[in-house]
Structure formats: structure tokens, C-alpha cells
């Protein structure tokens, strides 16, 4: 069994392409975003239901449970639409999170350390002792502008007197939230979104509902002081947690600061303990495992298809005999998954005509003539050789003559039927150099009642074409007049 897996691994590595590496990276990044989203999602019950649906569908396909697979496939559209409706807010937040991923430096201002934490901790418990209500929102990395309304802009360094004055019952903005970004108070009296999660809110008041609401829509941490109970709580990730002491609050704020502004550490253990590193490792592992299982579960097969024959670098002065084959039957070999990803209509056999010579030319059909995915190989072509008879054409200038049929209605006579252009340049084989004129398709005069202009095509001699390669069409000016008695 180990030998089988070793063989599969060897086959996978030998057929590894740059596209496969990029494929794994893209899937890993997507999984990283999804896992990070799921960790903070408030709709985990619905997520569990969707996961069960996916597992059932996969099991139905593997076990060939056709009726179950048909039923689940029929419900797929309903599930997708339902998921979009249920996760509308979460999807919007996920898109906002993508905007915060910074590849080339630049960071949001997270909570500063000791000075600001000390002010928030002492102010919160002093106001709790005095039963003064307060709502302090601390920004993480995600944008929160769309979640917050109103308030008064400011730019001040947090201090005990400033915090007390902002939440003083006589202050005009004491019922709103104070916003902290980095080491600055940027707004006070702001209105936060209210949570609809009744289970998390319970019987608590508006401040607690607003604290949970903001923490559901972004990664902010909110400290809320109850003026009725004189208690301190923190809201993070849509969850409300009571804080029993100043030491506990300080620890929570310090952990929040470390999470959103990680400290440099030379310890591999500390680096591994970071949630983002563990999430990235899990996403990469799942992506690699999925790719490996796909290779393992994709047996080597051979398939035959008919591909059109195209001539590249064929100059306009060459004429190819119509008896030349236009299709080639190809037998390809490779993983079944590669055939699924390949568009059969994109497979073309190309022959390079840059060295074409008059008369008979023979071209071998080889792998170089067919653009295939790297995982597929050409094992057979039918025919293996293509004979191309080519004739070199020379330009000749010929007159255009109009061919008419039928008769004009009684009482009318034809003055002229003048073609435009009246001369064209043809590309013709050397043995057709005696051609002096070319006729148009017949123009029926029976339907002509007045002078008019009609369009018709040229009837080109065999093995000739217009030198400009355009459609052989001309305009004919037909002039008539009443017949003289």
C-alpha cells in the first residue's frame, strides 16, 4: 500500500506544473479567508447545515447514489440563494476584510499598549463604581466606518479626566460610544449598530446591544459599563463577556493589542501559536491534500477526438488544393481530470506554411503541432502525414462584366449596367494568366422599374481569389428610361 502511495506521489511530482502550484496557492488563500470568516461568523448553525449538505453530495457521488445526487443537485440553486441571503452581512464583512489584507506594508492603527490600556481599565471600573454608563469601542484591523453613524469628531489622547468628561451625564454625547484608534480618541457620541442576536443580548440594555452589534460586524473590541448594575463587560466577535476585575480587563485589552499588533518573537512556538499562522497552515494543508487526492483519484485514460487542421503563416499568394484534409484524428493520454478541464474545441493541429513551395508538400503530424495541456500527451495521429498541394498565385488586373437575365418591364429600356468597381485584381495561378474579365452573378431585370443600384457577387474563376482577400461583392448602377416610340 505504501508503494502505491509512493508511486502516486512520484507521478504527481513528475507532472507538477507551475499552474498546479498557483492552483494550490489560490485555493489555500480562498480557504484561509473562508476559515477566518467561519471563526468569527455568527451563523454557525447554518454553516453546519451547508457543510452537511456538501458532505452528503460528495458521498452520493462517490457511492453512486443517483437519486440522492439528483435530489441534492436540484436543491443546489436553492441552497446557494439561501446562503447568499443568510450570509449577506457576513459576505460584506468578508469583502471588507480582503481590503485590509496588506501585502506591501502599511497598517491600521491598533490599540497602543500600557498607557491607553491603563486609562481604559481605571476609567471603566471607576465609572462602574459610580454607576456611570459608558461605551468604549477600540478598533482592530478591519474598517468600521460603514458600521458607525453620527458622533463628534475629535483628536485627543486618552486620559482619565477626558474620559470622565465625555461620559458625564451632562455631556451631550454621553449616551453614544467613544471611539479609540491607536493612541487617539477619534470620535465620541457615535451610534453603533444594534445586534439582532437576542440570545446574546438577553435582557441587557441598549449599550450592550450596540456593543455586540459592532463586534459582530468588525473585529473591534467594545468595553461597556452598565449604569444600572455597575458592571463591566467586553464584547468581541459577537460575544459578550463579563469582566470581574481591573486585572482581567487589562489582560483582555493586552491580548487584543497583541492580536492586532503582534510583537516580534524569535520563538518558533510563539510564532506557531498565532491564530493566523495556524489558519494559514490548515488552509495550505487542506489545499495540498485536495490536490494530491485529485491526482490519486484521477486514473490515466486514453481518449480520441477530431481536431481541425489550420495553416499558420500562409501568405495570400498561395492556393491550397481543396482536396487537402481539414481534420486530424488524435488519440490523447493522461489523467482523467486533465480531460475534464480541457476544452475539446480548443485543440487544433497547426501546420507552419512559412516554408511552403509550389507543388506537393508533406507535413508530419507530431506533438509539436498540437497545443495540449502539459498533463496530456499525443500517442497517435491519423493520418500521421498530411500532403498539401500548393500553387503560387500571381496578381492580374481584370475587367468586371455584368451578367443580366430576364427582360425589363414593357415601356422601359436599359441605358447601362455599370459595375463599381469596374476592374479588380485577382490572384491566379500562372496557367490562368490569360483571364481578362470576370462576370457577376446574374442580375434579374424583370423586377427593375426605375434606375437603381443593386449589389451582387463576382463569379471568380477556379482557383482564384481577390488580392485584398475581401468578399467578392460589387455594386451595379442600373440606369433605365422610358422606351422611345
N, C-alpha and C positions, 0 to 999 in steps of 0.2 A: 504493500500500500504506500509506504514511504517512497518507494521507487517510482510509483505512478505520479505522486505529487512532485517529486524531483523532476521527472520528465516534463510535467505540465509547467513547472516553474521555469525550466530551461527553455521550453518553447515560447513561453510568454516573454522572457527576457530577450531572446534572439529576435523576436518580432516586434520588440518595443520601438515605438516611433516617438518623435518629438510631439506629434499630435496626441499620443497616448498620455504623455507627461502633462501636457496642457489640459487634457481632458480630466485627469485626476485632480489637478490643481483647481480647475473651475468647479468641479463637484465638491471638493473639500471646502472651498470658500463659501459655496452655497450652503453646505451642511453646517459650517461654522455659524453663519448668520441665522440659520433656522434653529440650531440648538441654543444659541444665545437668546433668541426670541422666545423659545419654549420655556427657558428657565425663568423668564420674567412675565410670562403670559398669565392672564387672569382667567383664561378659558380652557383650563387643562382638561376638564371633563369632555369637552367637545374634541379636543386634540386626541384624547384617548380613543374616542369613538372612531375618528378618522384613521388612527393607526390600526385599530381592529379591522376596519374596512380594507385597508391596504394589505394586511396580513391574510385576510380571507381571500382576497382576489389573487394574491400570489400563490396561496395554497391551491386554489381552484385551478389555476393554470398548470401548476406542477403536477397535480394529481389527475388532471384532465377531467375535472367535474364540469362538464359542458353546460348543464342547466344553471348551475350556480354562477359560473363565469358569465353566462349570458345575462343573468339577472343583475349581477353586480355591475357589468358594463353598461346596462341600461340605466342604472341608478347613478352612474358616474357623473353625468352632467348635473343632476340634482345636487349631488354632494359638493361639486365644485362651486356651484352658485351659492349653496348654503354656507359653505366655508367662507366665501368672499363676504357675504352679508354678516356672518357672525364675527369674523376677524377683521372687519373694516378698520376699526380703531387700531388693532394690533398691526395690520399691514401698513397703515400710515406711519406708525411709530417705527416699524422696521425700515421703511424707506428713509425716515429721518436719521436712523442710526447709520445707514450707509453713508449719508452725508457727513457724518462725524468721523468716519474712518480716514485717518491721515497717514499718507504714505511717505510724505517728504517733510516731516516736522510740522510744528505749529500745534498748540494745544489749547483747549478751553481752560479757563482759569478755575481749577478746582479749589476746594476749601484749603486755606492755609493751615498750618499746624498750630502749635501751642497757644499763641496769643488769642487768636479768634476762638479756638475751642474753649479756652478758659473763660472768655467773656460770655459765650453762649451758655455754657454749663452753669456758671454762677447766676446769670440773669434768669435762666429758666427756673431754677429752684427757688430763688428769692421771690419771683413773681408767683410761683406756686404757693409759697407760704402766705403771701398776701392775697391769694385768690384773684390775681390779675390775669385775665386771659391773654394768650399770645400765640402767634403762628409765625414760625421762622422757617423759611424754605431755603435750603442750601443746594446750589446747583452742582450736578455731576458733570458728565461729558456731553450728554445729549442736549440738543436745543430745547428750550421750553417756552420760547416766545409765543408760539401758537396756543399754548395752554393757559396763558395768563392774560387777564384783562385789567385795564384801569390802573390805579395807583399813581403815586407821585414819584417822578424820577429824582434821584439824588446820587451823590458820590461821597460816601463817608466811611471812615474806618470804624469798625465796631468797637464800642466802649459801653460800659455799664450805664453811665448817665444817658447816652444817646438811645440805647435800647429801652430804658425805663421811660424816657420821654415819648418815644414813638408808640408805646403800648399803654400810656397813661389814658385812663377812661375819658379824659377831657380832650385828648388828641383827636383830630378829625379822621385819622386813618387807623385808629386802634383796633377796629374790627377786621381790618384786612391783614394781609401777610407781609412780612418783611423779607425781602429777597437778598441773599448773600451770594456773591460771585467772587471767588478768590478771597482776598482780604478786604473787600469793599462791600458796603451796603449800597445796592444799586436802585432799590425802589422800596416804598412802603405803602401800606393801604391797598395792596394789589388783591384782585379777586382770583381765586383758584378754582379750577373745575371741580364740581361735586361728583363724588363717586355714586354709582348705581348698584354697587355691591352691598346689598342690605345685610348680608351675613357678616361682612367685615365691619360695617358701621355699627350694627346693633342699635342700642338706644342712646348712642352718643349724639352730640350736638353738631352744629354746622361746621365748627372749626375742624373737628375730627373728620367729618365727611369730606371737607376740602383737602385736608392733608392726605387722606387716602387717594382722593381723585387725582391730585398732582403726581403722587408716587406711582400711580397706575399708568400714566401717560408719558412719563420720562423717568430717568434714573436719579431724580432728585431725592434728597432726604429732608423730611419735614419734622421739626420739633413743635409739638402742640402742647400748650399749657391750658388746663381746664380751669375756668374761673368759678365753676360750681363745686367741683370736687377737690381742687387744689392739687391735681396730679399732673405728672409729666409723661408724655408718650412720644414715640417716634413712629413715623410712617415711612416705609421703604418697600419698594416692589409690590405695592398694593396691599401690604400687611401692616397692621397697627400693633405696636408692642409697647407695653407699659415699662417705664423706667423707674426703678425704686430708689436710686441714689445718684448723687452727682458723679461718683466714680464710674458707675455703669454708663451714664450718659457720655462722660468723657471718653470711655473706651469705645462706645459706638461711633462717636464722631471721629476718633482717631482711626478706627478701622475703615470708615467711609473715606477718609482722606487718603489712606494708604491704597485703597482700591482704585481711586480715581487719579492718584498721582503716585504710582509705585516708586518705591525707593530702590536705588541701585544696590544689588547684592551680588556677591561673588559665590554665594552658596547655591549649588545645584538644587538642593532640596527646597530652599525658599523659592527659587525660580519655578520649580515644578509645582509648587503649591498654588501658584497663581491660577485663578479660575479660567482666565483667558487662555493660558498655556494648555491646561487640561482639556478645555473645549476644542482648541485647535488640534491637539493630538488625537482626540476622539474623532473629529471630523476627518482628519487625514487618514487615520486607520480604517474608518468605515469606507472611505473612497477607494483606498488601495485594495481592501478586501473585496469590494464590489467589482473592481476591475479584474482582480485575479479570478473571482468566481465566474465572471463573464467569459474570461479566456478558457477556464476549466470546462465550463458548460457549453462551449461553442466548438463542436466537432468539426474536423476538416471534411469538406464536401467538395464535389465537382459539379459544375453546372455549365450548361451550354446556352449561348444566346447568339442572336444575329445582330451584327453591328454594321452600320452603314460605312461605305468607303468614301473617304474625302481626299481631294487632291490639294496639297498645300504648295504655295509658291508657283502656281500655274499662271504663266503670263498670258495676256489676252490674245497673242498671235498664234496660240496653239489650239488645235482642234483635236479632241479626243474621240475616237471611234465609238459610236453608241453601243456597240456590242461588248464594250468593256464591262466586267462585273461591277455591280453597285453595292453589293453586300458580301460580308465575310462571316462565316460561322465560326465562333470562338468557343473553346472549352476552357473554363477557368477553374482554378483550385484554390481553396483557402478556408478560413474559419467561416462558419455559417453566419456569425454576427457581422462579418465584413460584407457579406452579400446583402444582408438586411439594410445596412447603411448605404449601400451603393445604389445609385440611380441607373438602371439599365439603359435608359435613354441617353445618358451622358457618355457611354462607351462608344468610341469612334475609332476606326482604323484609318490612320493618316499616312499618306504616301507623299514623299518630298519630290516635287516635279522640277526642282531648280536645275537638274542636270538632264532634262528631257532632250531627246534627239529625234529627228524625223524617222518615221518607220516604227518598227517593233521595239518595245522596251519591256523588260521583265523586272518585277519587284518582288522580293521575298517578304512574306508576312511574318514578322518576328515580334518579340515583346517590346522592342523599341518603337514599334509603330502603334502601340496601343497604350493610352494613358490609363493606368489602373491604380487603385489603392495599393499601398505597399504590402498589405497583408494578402493580396491576391496575386496569383501567378498564372501566366498563359501556358497551358500544356499542349494545346493543339489548335491549329487554324485550318479551315477548309474553305477555299483552296489555300495551299501553302505558298503559291506564287500567283501573281496577277500579271497577265500580259496586257500591255497598253499600246495600242497603235495610235501614233500621234502624227498629225500633219501640220506643217507650219503654214500659217496664213499670211498673205500679203495684202496690203491695202489697195483697193481700186475705187475709183470715183465713177459712179453710175447715175444715169438719169432715172427719175421716178415717173412711171406712166400710170394713168388712172384707167382702170378697167370698169366699164359700166355694163349694166344689164337692164332689161326692160325698156319701156318707152315712156316718154313724158306724157302727161295728160294732153288730150287734144286741145289745140289752141296755143300750145307753148312750144318754143324751140330752144335748143341748148346753144348758148353762146360759147361757153368754155367750162371745163372742169379742171381747175388748176391746183396741183398739189403744193403743199408747203411743209417741208422744203421740197424743192423740185429736183434736188440732187442729194445723194447720201454716199458716205464712204463705207464700203464693205470690207471685211476681212475674208479673203477667199483663197482656197488652195491654188497653187501655181497653175494647175491644169484647167482652172476655171477663169483664167485671166482674160478670156475673150468676152466675158459678160459685159454688156454695155448698158443695160437697163434692167429695172426691177419693177414688177407690176404690183398694184394694190389689190386687195381683196375686192370683189365686185361691189359696185355701188348701184343700188336699185333706183332707177329714175322714176319708176311708176308712182312713188309716193311724194315726188317733188312738185310743189305747187307754186313756189316762188324761189328767188335767189336765196341761197343759204350756205352754211358751212357744216360739213359733216366730218367725223373722224372715222378712220378705218386703219387697218393694219397692212403692212407690206408682206407680200409673199416672197420670202427670201429663197434664193436658190439653195440647193442641197449643200450642206457642209459650209455654209457662210453665216455670218452674223455682222451686226453693225459694229463699227470700230469703237464707238463710245460705250458699247455694252448696254445701251438703253433699250427700252421697249420699242419694237419696230412699228411705231404708230405715226401717221401723218394726218394733217388737216387738208381737206379738199374744199376749195371755194367753187361752188356750182352757181353759175350765172345763167338765168333763163330770161326770155322775153316773150311777149305775145307774138304768135306766128303772123307774119305779114300776109295779107291776102294776095 
